[in-house]
Amino acid sequence: MPNPKRRHSKRRTSTRRAHDHLTANSLSECPNCHERKMPHRACPKCGHYKGREVMDVEKAG
């Protein structure tokens, strides 16, 4: 199994790792209750998806 002959420099290592950062999740607005939710998923607050209720969510309060 071949091994590297010399070590990589700090610049080369950090240049390679420049794209490894985390990105924030994209959020969309629920058309029913206007809460922020992940796209293509049922709203965790009201249980609606594509204009109809798909989950029963207990109303707090």
Secondary structure as the mmCIF struct_conf table of DSSP 4:
data_model
#
loop_
_struct_conf.conf_type_id
_struct_conf.id
_struct_conf.beg_label_comp_id
_struct_conf.beg_label_asym_id
_struct_conf.beg_label_seq_id
_struct_conf.end_label_comp_id
_struct_conf.end_label_asym_id
_struct_conf.end_label_seq_id
BEND BEND1 LYS A 5 ARG A 6
HELX_LH_PP_P HELX_LH_PP_P1 ARG A 7 SER A 9
HELX_RH_AL_P HELX_RH_AL_P1 LYS A 10 ARG A 16
HELX_RH_3T_P HELX_RH_3T_P1 ARG A 17 HIS A 19
HELX_LH_PP_P HELX_LH_PP_P2 ALA A 24 SER A 26
STRN STRN1 SER A 28 GLU A 29
TURN_TY1_P TURN_TY1_P1 PRO A 31 CYS A 33
STRN STRN2 ARG A 36 LYS A 37
TURN_TY1_P TURN_TY1_P2 PRO A 39 HIS A 40
BEND BEND2 ARG A 41 ARG A 41
TURN_TY1_P TURN_TY1_P3 PRO A 44 CYS A 46
STRN STRN3 HIS A 48 TYR A 49
TURN_TY1_P TURN_TY1_P4 LYS A 50 GLY A 51
STRN STRN4 ARG A 52 GLU A 53
BEND BEND3 MET A 55 MET A 55
HELX_LH_PP_P HELX_LH_PP_P3 GLU A 58 ALA A 60
#
